[in-house]
Amino acid sequence: MDGTRGDDWGKVGGWHATRAVARWGCFLPDLTRLASGSSTTNLPAPHIVSRRADGKSLSAGRKPLSRDYRHGALCGVMREPGRELFSAPGGPALSPPRPMTRTLFSRLPQPEPSTLTGFSGNTLDRRSESRNEATLAAALADPSARIYLLRGDDALLRSGEAAEALFTLRESEVVGAAMDDVILLGWDGSAPRLATTLTSELSFDVDMFRTVSMRSLAIAGAAGGLLADTVDPAALGALAQARALLHWHASCRFCGRCGTRTTMAQGGYRRDCPNCNALYFPRTDPVAIMLAIDGDRCLMGRQARFAPGTYSCLAGFVEPGETIEDAVRREISEEAGIRIGRVGYHASQPWPFPMSLMIGCFAEATSTDIVPDTDELEDCRWFTREETLAMLEGTHPGGLATPPRMAIAHTLIRAWAEQRI
């Protein structure tokens, strides 16, 4: 048998199911025959082929199907009609299969795009499988334990030249933190990292402490430490984790089934109802954020609440029973009236306001006439690559701008404008 030959064993919806033969290994039968009878005894056996160094077959034959093969390890090789998937009859010998690291991962952009966004630097070891009440108690008793303290969207920092967001348990008690509501975030090496809230009416010595909004911290971090109130990316990521979890706890105090007050469990990653035994877990809301592309142009819009002259990607929540791709298509159609074809994922960003995950995508525009939703957008338009680059660099003649570097919208816009996708 010629080891480069492929035989058609059947057709499915205009596609040929092919028993392709490569330089080594087993070649599997057409799966459509599974539907023709209740027994697998008549399934054709796979061809086993070995080759010499010069590419010629040493042996070829059939082996009986094993039970495992018949009842699970079946797959088909597909090709388009008239086009051999591997090589045409009499064609050149096949090359060895390339490792996945060369065919998939080597094509991924570096650095990983998600790492360019704010709140993405969390390095804590969460140890989720071993998280429970015992580990929380042990963490609170550990002298190396430190706590992040938050008031709404603001983090408590030590006053001074260096922005420090971690406090000892004693310091936390002194400033009036809610120590009964402490949650366990994870470990920095062997040192536990926890979080809790500050009461809104609490006052403290401003010469020793100050509160800073987490958005300001993220903007400062993206500026490379050139601004005041800069915390390191790992601390900013941990603060985002803390903000989302603490907000969830505040909004899930009572059972949605019977109304009984719930209690915290698993170190802060579950709430239990003592009455009806309902279990509640932290929620993350997926949001699709996307940049529609038409050749050398991209689509951006602005809402009335944006800073003057700022344009950004369109975005919206992914709805139940909806794929990310379909959410992208629906949101762009609803907000701008643009039809979308292919959709590609690029990056994600934890967004703790209050507990979302931004899923950044590029979208292929198949129409160009904008019909904006004026209830949602103040303006929406196409921008050329040249104009977009000027907006990114702050040199646009009309003073137009994009979101700050810490935002995933900035990551998407810059990646397209600089042709890094």
C-alpha positions in Angstrom: 0.0 0.0 0.0 1.2 3.5 -0.8 1.6 5.3 2.5 0.7 8.7 1.0 -2.6 7.6 -0.3 -6.0 8.6 1.2 -9.2 6.7 0.4 -12.7 8.2 0.6 -14.9 6.1 2.9 -18.0 8.2 2.7 -19.5 11.7 2.5 -21.1 13.9 5.1 -22.8 17.2 4.1 -20.5 17.8 1.1 -17.3 16.7 3.0 -15.5 13.5 2.4 -14.5 11.4 5.4 -11.0 10.3 4.5 -8.8 7.5 5.8 -5.6 9.4 5.4 -2.3 7.5 5.6 0.7 9.3 7.1 4.3 8.2 7.7 3.5 6.5 11.0 0.6 5.6 13.2 -3.0 4.4 13.0 -5.6 5.8 10.5 -9.1 5.7 11.6 -12.3 4.7 9.8 -15.2 6.8 8.7 -17.4 7.4 11.7 -20.6 7.7 9.7 -20.7 3.9 9.6 -21.4 3.9 13.4 -24.9 5.0 12.6 -25.6 2.2 10.2 -25.8 -0.6 12.8 -25.8 -1.5 16.4 -22.6 -3.6 16.3 -19.0 -2.4 15.9 -17.8 -5.8 14.7 -18.0 -4.8 11.0 -16.1 -1.5 11.5 -13.0 -1.5 9.2 -9.8 -1.8 11.2 -7.2 1.0 11.1 -4.2 0.7 8.9 -0.9 0.3 10.6 2.0 1.7 8.6 5.7 1.9 9.3 8.4 3.4 7.0 12.0 3.1 6.2 14.2 6.2 6.2 13.8 6.5 2.4 10.0 6.8 2.9 8.9 3.4 1.5 6.5 1.2 3.4 8.1 -1.6 5.4 4.7 -3.1 6.3 1.1 -2.3 6.1 -1.8 -4.3 7.4 -4.9 -4.3 9.5 -5.2 -5.0 13.1 -8.4 -6.0 14.9 -10.1 -3.1 16.7 -9.6 -3.2 20.5 -12.6 -2.7 22.7 -11.4 0.7 23.8 -11.0 1.7 20.2 -14.5 0.7 19.2 -16.2 2.3 22.2 -14.5 5.6 22.5 -11.2 6.3 20.7 -12.8 7.0 17.3 -12.2 10.1 15.3 -12.5 11.0 11.6 -10.1 12.9 9.3 -12.0 15.4 7.1 -11.1 17.0 3.8 -12.8 19.3 1.3 -14.1 17.6 -1.9 -11.3 17.5 -4.5 -8.6 18.5 -2.0 -6.4 16.0 -0.1 -5.9 16.9 3.5 -2.4 15.5 3.7 -1.0 14.8 0.2 -2.4 13.7 -3.2 -1.9 10.2 -4.5 1.6 9.8 -5.7 2.6 13.1 -4.1 5.6 13.8 -1.8 6.0 12.0 1.4 4.5 13.7 4.4 6.6 15.7 6.8 6.5 14.8 10.5 3.7 16.6 12.4 4.9 19.9 13.9 4.7 20.1 17.7 1.7 22.1 19.0 4.1 24.7 20.5 5.2 25.6 17.0 1.8 25.5 15.3 -0.3 27.3 18.0 1.5 28.9 20.8 4.3 30.4 18.8 1.7 32.5 17.0 0.4 34.1 20.2 1.5 37.7 20.8 4.2 38.5 23.3 3.8 39.8 25.9 0.5 38.2 26.7 -2.0 41.1 25.9 -4.0 40.6 29.1 -0.9 41.5 31.1 -0.9 45.0 29.6 -4.2 45.8 31.3 -4.8 47.2 34.8 -5.6 44.8 37.7 -4.1 41.8 35.8 -0.9 41.4 37.9 -2.3 39.3 40.7 0.3 36.7 41.7 -1.3 35.3 44.9 -1.4 31.5 45.3 -5.1 31.0 45.8 -5.0 27.3 46.8 -8.7 27.1 46.0 -8.9 23.4 46.6 -7.7 23.6 50.2 -9.5 26.8 51.1 -11.8 26.4 54.2 -12.6 27.7 57.6 -9.5 26.0 59.1 -7.2 27.7 56.6 -8.8 31.1 57.3 -8.3 30.6 61.1 -4.7 29.5 60.5 -4.1 32.6 58.3 -5.4 35.0 60.9 -3.1 33.4 63.5 0.0 33.6 61.2 2.3 36.5 62.2 3.2 37.1 58.6 -0.5 37.7 57.6 -1.3 41.1 56.1 -4.6 42.6 55.2 -5.9 44.9 52.4 -8.4 47.4 53.6 -11.1 48.9 51.3 -13.9 51.4 51.5 -16.1 51.0 48.5 -13.9 51.6 45.4 -11.1 53.1 47.5 -8.1 51.3 49.0 -6.4 52.4 52.3 -2.7 53.3 51.9 0.0 54.3 54.3 0.9 58.0 53.9 4.5 58.6 52.8 6.6 58.4 49.7 5.9 54.7 49.0 2.3 53.6 48.5 1.8 50.6 50.8 -1.6 48.9 50.8 -0.9 46.0 53.3 -1.5 46.3 57.1 -1.0 44.0 60.1 -4.0 42.6 61.9 -3.2 45.0 64.8 -3.1 48.0 62.6 -6.4 46.9 60.9 -8.1 46.7 64.3 -6.8 50.1 65.3 -8.3 51.8 62.2 -11.6 50.1 62.8 -11.7 47.5 60.1 -14.5 44.9 60.0 -12.4 42.0 61.4 -15.5 39.7 61.6 -15.8 39.9 57.8 -12.2 39.1 56.8 -11.8 37.0 53.7 -8.8 35.0 52.6 -7.4 36.0 49.2 -4.4 33.6 49.1 -0.7 33.4 49.9 2.3 35.4 48.9 4.8 32.7 49.2 4.0 31.4 52.7 2.5 34.7 54.0 -1.3 34.9 54.0 -3.0 37.8 52.3 -6.5 38.8 53.5 -9.0 41.6 53.0 -11.9 43.4 54.7 -13.8 46.7 54.6 -13.6 49.9 56.5 -16.8 51.4 57.8 -17.9 54.5 55.9 -18.1 56.7 59.1 -14.6 55.8 60.3 -12.1 58.6 60.5 -8.4 58.1 60.8 -5.2 60.1 61.0 -4.6 61.5 57.5 -0.9 62.0 58.4 -0.6 58.2 58.6 -3.2 56.9 56.2 -5.1 58.0 53.1 -7.7 56.4 50.8 -7.2 56.4 47.0 -9.6 55.2 44.3 -8.6 51.9 42.7 -9.1 53.5 39.2 -6.5 56.1 40.1 -4.1 53.4 41.3 -4.5 51.5 38.0 -4.0 54.7 35.9 -0.9 55.5 38.0 0.4 51.9 37.6 0.0 52.0 33.8 2.0 55.3 33.7 5.0 53.3 34.9 5.3 54.8 38.3 5.6 58.4 37.1 2.5 59.4 39.1 1.9 59.5 42.8 0.0 56.7 44.6 1.5 53.9 42.6 1.3 50.4 44.0 3.0 47.4 42.3 1.0 45.3 39.8 0.7 42.3 42.2 -0.9 44.5 44.9 -3.2 46.1 42.4 -4.4 42.7 41.2 -4.9 41.5 44.7 -7.0 44.7 45.5 -9.2 43.9 42.5 -9.8 40.4 43.8 -10.6 41.8 47.2 -12.9 44.5 45.8 -15.0 42.0 43.8 -15.3 39.5 46.6 -16.2 42.1 49.3 -18.8 43.6 47.0 -20.3 40.2 46.5 -20.5 39.5 50.2 -22.2 42.9 50.8 -24.8 42.0 48.1 -25.4 38.4 49.2 -26.2 38.8 52.9 -29.6 37.1 52.7 -30.7 33.8 51.1 -32.5 34.4 47.8 -34.7 31.3 48.5 -35.9 31.8 52.1 -34.7 35.2 53.2 -32.5 33.9 56.1 -29.2 35.7 56.7 -26.4 33.8 55.1 -23.0 33.0 56.7 -19.6 33.1 55.2 -17.8 29.8 54.4 -14.7 28.6 52.6 -12.6 31.5 53.7 -14.9 33.9 51.9 -15.6 32.0 48.7 -19.0 30.8 49.6 -22.1 31.9 51.6 -24.4 29.3 53.2 -28.0 29.5 54.3 -28.4 27.8 57.7 -32.1 27.4 57.2 -32.6 25.8 53.7 -28.9 24.8 53.1 -28.7 26.8 49.9 -25.1 27.5 48.8 -24.0 30.7 47.1 -20.7 31.3 45.2 -19.0 34.5 44.1 -20.3 35.9 40.8 -18.3 37.2 37.9 -20.2 39.1 35.1 -18.7 38.6 31.6 -18.6 41.7 29.4 -17.7 41.7 25.8 -15.7 44.7 24.7 -14.8 44.9 21.0 -13.1 46.9 18.3 -14.9 46.5 14.9 -12.5 46.7 11.9 -13.1 47.7 8.3 -9.8 47.4 6.5 -7.7 50.4 7.6 -10.5 51.8 9.8 -11.9 51.0 13.3 -15.2 51.8 14.9 -15.3 53.7 18.2 -18.0 55.5 20.1 -18.4 57.7 23.1 -21.0 58.0 25.9 -22.0 61.3 27.5 -20.2 60.3 30.7 -16.8 60.0 29.0 -14.1 62.6 29.4 -14.5 65.3 26.7 -13.1 64.0 23.3 -12.6 60.4 24.5 -13.7 57.6 22.2 -13.6 53.9 23.0 -14.5 50.4 22.0 -18.1 49.4 22.2 -19.0 47.0 25.0 -21.9 45.1 26.6 -22.8 42.2 28.9 -22.8 38.7 27.6 -26.4 37.4 28.1 -27.4 34.0 29.3 -27.2 31.3 26.6 -25.0 33.5 24.4 -21.5 32.9 23.1 -18.9 35.6 23.3 -18.9 35.9 19.5 -22.6 36.3 19.3 -22.5 38.9 22.1 -20.0 40.9 20.1 -22.2 40.7 17.0 -25.3 41.7 18.9 -23.8 44.6 20.8 -22.3 46.2 17.7 -25.5 45.7 15.8 -27.6 47.2 18.6 -25.3 50.1 19.3 -24.0 51.0 15.9 -26.1 49.1 13.3 -23.0 47.5 11.9 -23.1 43.8 10.8 -20.2 41.6 12.0 -18.7 38.5 10.4 -15.7 36.9 12.1 -14.8 37.5 15.7 -11.4 37.0 17.3 -10.5 37.0 21.0 -7.5 39.1 22.0 -7.3 39.8 25.8 -9.2 39.9 29.1 -9.2 42.2 32.1 -10.5 41.8 35.7 -12.8 44.8 36.2 -13.8 45.1 39.9 -16.5 47.7 39.4 -18.2 45.8 40.8 -17.2 42.2 39.7 -16.8 41.9 35.9 -14.5 40.2 33.5 -13.9 42.2 30.4 -13.4 40.0 27.3 -11.6 41.9 24.5 -12.2 40.9 20.9 -11.7 42.2 17.4 -14.7 42.0 15.0 -14.8 42.0 11.2 -17.3 44.6 9.9 -19.3 43.4 6.9 -21.3 46.6 6.6 -20.1 50.2 7.2 -23.2 52.5 7.4 -23.5 53.5 11.1 -27.0 53.7 12.7 -26.2 54.7 16.3 -28.3 54.0 19.3 -28.6 57.6 20.6 -29.9 56.4 24.0 -26.6 54.6 24.4 -24.0 56.6 22.5 -23.4 60.3 22.1 -21.4 59.7 19.0 -20.1 56.8 16.9 -17.8 56.9 13.9 -15.0 55.3 11.9 -11.4 56.3 12.5 -8.5 55.7 10.2 -5.4 54.1 11.5 -3.4 57.3 11.2 -6.0 59.2 13.2 -6.2 56.5 15.8 -2.4 56.6 16.3 -2.6 60.3 16.9 -5.3 59.8 19.5 -3.2 57.2 21.3 -0.2 59.5 21.4 -2.1 62.6 22.4 -1.4 64.5 19.2 -4.8 64.5 17.5 -5.5 68.0 16.0 -9.0 67.9 17.3 -8.0 66.9 20.8 -9.6 63.5 20.6 -8.3 60.7 22.8 -8.6 57.0 23.7 -9.0 55.5 27.2 -6.0 55.4 29.5 -3.4 52.6 29.2 -4.8 50.6 32.1 -8.1 50.0 30.2 -8.5 47.0 28.0 -10.0 49.3 25.4 -6.6 51.0 25.1 -4.9 47.6 24.6 -7.3 46.6 21.8 -7.0 50.0 20.0 -3.2 50.1 20.3 -2.8 46.5 19.1 -4.8 47.2 16.0 -3.4 50.7 15.3 0.2 49.4 15.6 -0.7 46.4 13.5 0.3 43.9 16.2 -2.6 41.6 15.4 
